[in-house]
């Protein structure tokens, strides 16, 4: 007989592949991050789609402290979930909201590098940087966040990523850039700062790369790392075009339908 974690992973993978919403998974896989990580990795092992990169999640230090966690976590991002800026994204009742992030394009040479990624050597792995929007939500009929396990067990709750125009990487004060996401149609506007992302987006990137290295994951091409929200999860209060802006990086759009 199949174990509960096997049955649960099959249901989640099927929901992921077919864009379906299922009943909430057993709470034992959501309460503790260790169990959620096991389920996430099992699910990802069953998916044979092209991987385009990885995302950091739970990067807000106040949220880490509130939920009594030690650090963020990461999840795999598949090519089918990444779109160009301006594309349409359909939301549902299980959608948690929208986030504005800094993403990096990382050279495939990272996978043959030795040792850990540090503040001093991280720059040599980065090719480009860009603003991006992440639409976050569950593949389950549930709302809210009570633990990192809620997010982690459900593929990091990543629904779609929209990537803005990429710029060649250069060193800037990435930990203190003003950000804003808005929908003029419904008069919604929220401000933020890149300094809310696990000290800064580069530190979040370093965290993800070291976790990927520790888990012995390799890819054959350059890949993205999405570093976490500069604003938090912004509720989607209406349909229309959401525009995200990050100082010195540019803008990115998503049509919410």
C-alpha positions as CSV (number, residue, x, y, z in Angstrom):
1,X,0.0,0.0,0.0
2,X,1.1,3.5,-0.7
3,X,2.1,5.7,2.2
4,X,0.2,8.9,3.0
5,X,3.1,11.1,1.8
6,X,3.1,9.2,-1.5
7,X,-0.6,9.6,-2.0
8,X,-0.4,13.3,-1.0
9,X,2.4,14.0,-3.4
10,X,0.5,12.4,-6.3
11,X,-2.5,14.6,-5.6
12,X,-0.4,17.7,-5.4
13,X,1.6,16.9,-8.5
14,X,-1.6,16.2,-10.5
15,X,-3.0,19.5,-9.4
16,X,0.3,21.2,-10.4
17,X,0.4,19.7,-13.8
18,X,-3.3,20.1,-14.6
19,X,-3.8,23.6,-12.9
20,X,-6.4,22.1,-10.6
21,X,-7.4,23.0,-7.1
22,X,-7.7,20.2,-4.6
23,X,-8.9,19.7,-1.0
24,X,-6.4,20.7,1.7
25,X,-3.6,18.2,2.2
26,X,-3.2,16.6,5.7
27,X,-2.0,19.2,8.2
28,X,1.0,17.0,9.3
29,X,2.7,18.1,6.1
30,X,2.2,21.8,6.8
31,X,2.9,22.4,10.5
32,X,6.6,21.7,10.5
33,X,9.0,22.8,7.8
34,X,10.9,19.5,7.9
35,X,7.8,17.5,6.9
36,X,6.9,20.1,4.3
37,X,10.4,20.0,2.8
38,X,10.1,16.2,2.5
39,X,6.8,16.5,0.7
40,X,8.1,19.3,-1.6
41,X,11.2,17.4,-2.6
42,X,9.1,14.2,-3.3
43,X,6.7,16.2,-5.4
44,X,9.5,17.8,-7.4
45,X,11.1,14.4,-8.0
46,X,7.9,13.3,-9.8
47,X,7.8,16.3,-12.2
48,X,9.8,15.8,-15.4
49,X,9.3,19.3,-16.8
50,X,12.1,21.7,-17.7
51,X,13.4,23.6,-14.6
52,X,14.1,27.4,-15.1
53,X,15.4,28.2,-11.6
54,X,14.6,28.4,-8.0
55,X,12.7,30.8,-5.6
56,X,13.4,32.0,-2.1
57,X,10.4,32.1,0.2
58,X,9.8,33.3,3.7
59,X,12.5,36.0,3.3
60,X,10.8,38.6,5.5
61,X,12.7,38.7,8.8
62,X,9.6,39.8,10.8
63,X,7.7,36.8,9.4
64,X,10.5,34.4,10.2
65,X,10.5,35.6,13.8
66,X,6.7,35.6,14.0
67,X,6.4,32.0,12.8
68,X,9.4,31.0,14.9
69,X,11.5,29.7,12.0
70,X,15.3,29.9,11.7
71,X,15.6,30.8,8.0
72,X,13.8,31.0,4.7
73,X,13.4,28.0,2.3
74,X,13.6,27.5,-1.4
75,X,11.6,25.7,-4.1
76,X,12.0,24.7,-7.7
77,X,10.5,26.9,-10.5
78,X,9.5,25.3,-13.7
79,X,9.6,26.9,-17.2
80,X,5.8,26.6,-17.5
81,X,5.4,29.0,-14.6
82,X,7.5,31.9,-16.0
83,X,6.1,34.5,-18.4
84,X,7.1,37.7,-20.0
85,X,6.2,41.0,-18.5
86,X,2.6,42.0,-19.3
87,X,1.1,38.6,-19.8
88,X,-2.2,37.5,-18.3
89,X,-2.5,35.5,-15.1
90,X,-5.8,34.0,-14.0
91,X,-6.4,34.0,-10.3
92,X,-8.9,32.1,-8.0
93,X,-10.0,31.9,-4.4
94,X,-6.8,30.1,-3.4
95,X,-4.6,32.9,-4.7
96,X,-2.8,34.6,-1.8
97,X,-1.7,37.7,-3.6
98,X,1.1,39.3,-5.7
99,X,4.7,40.1,-4.9
100,X,7.4,42.3,-6.3
101,X,10.9,40.8,-6.4
102,X,14.4,41.1,-7.6
103,X,15.5,38.2,-9.7
104,X,19.0,37.2,-11.0
105,X,20.1,35.2,-14.0
106,X,22.9,32.8,-12.8
107,X,25.6,31.3,-15.0
108,X,25.6,27.6,-15.4
109,X,29.3,27.6,-14.3
110,X,27.9,27.8,-10.8
111,X,27.3,24.1,-10.8
112,X,30.9,23.2,-11.4
113,X,32.2,25.7,-8.8
114,X,33.9,24.5,-5.6
115,X,33.1,25.7,-2.0
116,X,30.3,27.9,-0.7
117,X,28.9,31.0,-2.3
118,X,30.0,34.1,-0.2
119,X,29.5,37.8,-0.3
120,X,32.9,38.1,-1.9
121,X,32.5,35.6,-4.7
122,X,28.8,35.8,-5.5
123,X,29.2,38.4,-8.2
124,X,31.1,36.1,-10.6
125,X,28.1,33.8,-10.8
126,X,25.6,36.6,-11.8
127,X,24.9,37.4,-15.4
128,X,21.8,39.7,-15.3
129,X,19.3,41.1,-12.9
130,X,15.6,42.2,-13.4
131,X,12.4,43.1,-11.6
132,X,9.8,40.4,-11.5
133,X,6.3,39.8,-10.2
134,X,5.3,36.6,-8.5
135,X,1.7,35.6,-8.2
136,X,1.5,33.4,-5.1
137,X,-1.2,30.9,-4.2
138,X,-2.1,27.3,-3.2
139,X,-3.2,24.4,-5.3
140,X,-5.5,23.7,-2.4
141,X,-8.8,25.2,-1.2
142,X,-7.3,27.0,1.7
143,X,-6.4,30.5,2.6
144,X,-3.9,32.3,4.8
145,X,-0.5,31.4,6.1
146,X,0.0,29.8,9.5
147,X,3.4,28.3,9.0
148,X,6.2,28.1,6.4
149,X,5.1,24.5,5.9
150,X,1.8,25.8,4.3
151,X,3.8,27.5,1.6
152,X,6.7,25.0,1.3
153,X,4.6,21.9,0.9
154,X,2.7,23.5,-2.0
155,X,5.7,24.1,-4.3
156,X,6.5,27.2,-2.4
157,X,3.1,28.5,-3.4
158,X,4.5,29.8,-6.7
159,X,1.8,30.2,-9.3
160,X,3.4,32.4,-12.0
161,X,6.4,34.6,-12.4
162,X,6.6,37.6,-14.8
163,X,10.0,38.8,-15.6
164,X,10.8,42.4,-16.6
165,X,13.6,43.6,-18.9
166,X,16.9,42.1,-17.8
167,X,20.0,44.3,-17.2
168,X,23.6,43.2,-17.1
169,X,24.6,42.8,-13.5
170,X,26.4,45.6,-11.7
171,X,27.0,46.3,-8.1
172,X,24.5,48.7,-6.6
173,X,23.1,49.2,-3.1
174,X,20.6,46.5,-3.6
175,X,19.5,46.6,0.0
176,X,18.0,50.1,-0.1
177,X,16.0,50.5,-3.3
178,X,12.4,51.9,-3.2
179,X,9.7,49.6,-4.7
180,X,6.1,50.0,-5.5
181,X,3.3,47.8,-6.9
182,X,0.1,49.4,-8.1
183,X,-3.2,48.9,-10.0
184,X,-4.5,52.3,-11.2
185,X,-7.8,50.8,-12.3
186,X,-8.8,50.1,-8.7
187,X,-6.6,52.8,-7.0
188,X,-4.4,50.3,-5.2
189,X,-0.8,51.2,-4.5
190,X,1.7,49.7,-2.0
191,X,5.3,50.8,-1.3
192,X,8.2,48.8,-0.2
193,X,12.0,48.5,-0.1
194,X,14.5,45.8,-1.1
195,X,15.9,46.0,2.4
196,X,13.0,43.8,3.6
197,X,14.3,40.8,1.7
198,X,16.4,38.7,4.2
199,X,18.8,41.6,4.7
200,X,18.9,42.2,1.0
201,X,18.2,40.3,-2.3
202,X,21.9,39.4,-2.8
203,X,21.9,37.7,0.6
204,X,18.8,35.9,-0.3
205,X,20.4,34.8,-3.5
206,X,23.5,33.5,-1.6
207,X,21.2,31.5,0.7
208,X,19.4,29.8,-2.3
209,X,22.6,29.0,-4.2
210,X,24.2,27.4,-1.1
211,X,21.0,25.3,-0.5
212,X,21.0,24.2,-4.2
213,X,24.6,23.3,-3.9
214,X,24.0,21.4,-0.6
215,X,21.2,19.4,-2.3
216,X,23.5,18.5,-5.2
217,X,21.1,19.8,-7.8
218,X,22.6,20.5,-11.3
219,X,21.2,22.1,-14.4
220,X,22.8,22.3,-17.9
221,X,22.0,25.9,-18.6
222,X,21.8,29.4,-17.0
223,X,19.0,29.7,-14.5
224,X,16.9,32.3,-12.5
225,X,16.8,32.8,-8.8
226,X,13.8,34.8,-7.5
227,X,14.8,36.3,-4.2
228,X,11.6,37.1,-2.3
229,X,9.1,39.9,-2.0
230,X,10.2,43.5,-1.4
231,X,6.7,44.4,-0.2
232,X,5.2,41.3,1.2
233,X,2.2,39.5,-0.2
234,X,0.0,42.3,-1.6
235,X,-3.7,41.3,-1.8
236,X,-5.2,41.3,-5.3
237,X,-8.2,43.5,-4.7
238,X,-9.3,43.6,-8.3
239,X,-8.6,42.6,-11.9
240,X,-6.5,44.7,-14.3
241,X,-2.9,45.6,-14.8
242,X,-0.5,45.5,-11.8
243,X,2.7,47.4,-12.4
244,X,5.8,46.8,-10.2
245,X,8.6,49.3,-10.1
246,X,12.1,48.9,-8.5
247,X,14.4,51.9,-8.4
248,X,17.5,51.5,-10.7
249,X,16.1,48.2,-12.1
250,X,12.9,49.1,-13.9
251,X,9.4,47.9,-14.1
252,X,7.3,44.8,-14.7
253,X,3.6,44.2,-15.4
254,X,1.0,41.5,-15.0
255,X,-2.6,41.5,-16.3
256,X,-4.7,39.9,-13.6
257,X,-7.8,38.2,-15.0
